């Protein structure tokens, strides 16, 4: 089985395409990747962002999709409208099932996209997506609703669910994940400490992608992804996850 990540490059390896491919591989799936954005960042901060040209992103996509039998992909940091429109068009053209990690705002609240990105995301990518996995800040932008409680998150999930299935991730909801795929589920989990860990959202969405690729239900895919990220955090070093859960020495 093969999965594709369409995302940004984080040289620290904590987030983005390197995180995604490590997650795929750790869960038994061959990982491929298309780089959309170059960043200068580490687990503490983002110093600079340099988008890759749409022409080169398209070349990467076609080079992979013309050879590999890829059915599922996940998107991460696309950053601007041009990249967003291209990825939306190419994934639709190739009939890919897409898990969208919006990457509009980081879990700490830092902005990771240009102005107007949310509107374009809802127009060009989410309507054809299999699932989206916003954190609460992104869910607020996508739903237009302030989220201060689980009840607020439920209402936001129902609103976003009119576009595509959604999991509002639980790092800022005391560990609970709110799932809406036509029916509502609140999957409760315990938070692991109170330290911000770089790349948990990326790893979660990549792990859910693997679950769906393996034909698991959305509920099971979310539950398995939560456990995967939990163990990754427990074994992590340097402010990031260990996707191999201590099985490799690094």
C-alpha positions, 0 to 999 in steps of 0.5 A, a space after each residue: 500500500 502507498 500513501 501520498 503527503 502533499 505538504 511543506 518541508 520542515 527541516 527539523 523533521 518534526 512536522 510537515 512532509 517528513 513527519 507524514 512519511 515517517 508516520 506512513 512508514 511506521 504504520 506499514 505504508 510506503 510513503 511518498 511526498 510532494 513538497 509545496 512549501 519550504 520553511 526555516 523552522 524548528 520545534 520552537 518557531 517558524 523563521 521563514 516560508 518560501 512557497 514552491 511554484 505551482 509548476 514544480 508542484 504539478 511536475 512532482 504530482 504528475 511524476 508520482 501519480 503516473 507511476 504509483 497506484 496511489 488512492 489516498 493522500 493527505 494535504 498539509 501546508 499549501 500556504 497560498 491560493 495558487 497551490 490550493 487551487 492546483 492541488 484541488 484540481 489535480 487530486 480531483 483529476 486523479 480521483 484521489 481520496 483526500 484527507 485535508 489537514 487545513 494548516 491555517 493556524 498552528 496549535 499555538 495560534 500562529 498563522 501558517 497561511 496567507 490572508 483569504 486562505 480559509 475561503 479558498 480552502 472551502 471552495 477549492 479543496 474541501 468539497 472533494 475531500 474525504 475528511 478534514 482534521 482542523 484544530 480548534 482555531 482552524 475549526 473556528 475559521 472554517 465554521 465561523 463560530 467561537 469554540 470554548 467548549 465541547 458543545 461549541 465544537 459539536 456545533 462547529 463540526 456540524 457546520 463544517 460537516 456540510 462540506 465534508 466529514 470532519 474531525 476537530 482534533 482534541 489538543 485544545 479540547 482537553 483531549 477530546 476529538 469531535 467527529 462528524 460524518 453524518 452522525 456525531 461522535 465525541 471520542 474522549 482521551 486524556 491529554 499527555 502532560 501540558 507541553 506543546 509537542 511539534 507535529 502532532 496534528 500532522 502525525 494525527 492526520 497522516 495516521 487517520 489517512 493510513 486507517 482509511 487506506 486500510 479500509 477501517 471505519 472513520 471512528 476506528 481510524 481516529 481512535 488508532 491515530 490518537 493512540 499512535 500520536 499518544 505513544 509518539 509523544 510519550 517516546 518523543 525527544 527534542 519537542 517532537 514525536 517519535 513515530 517509531 515509539 522507541 523501536 529505533 535508536 535515534 
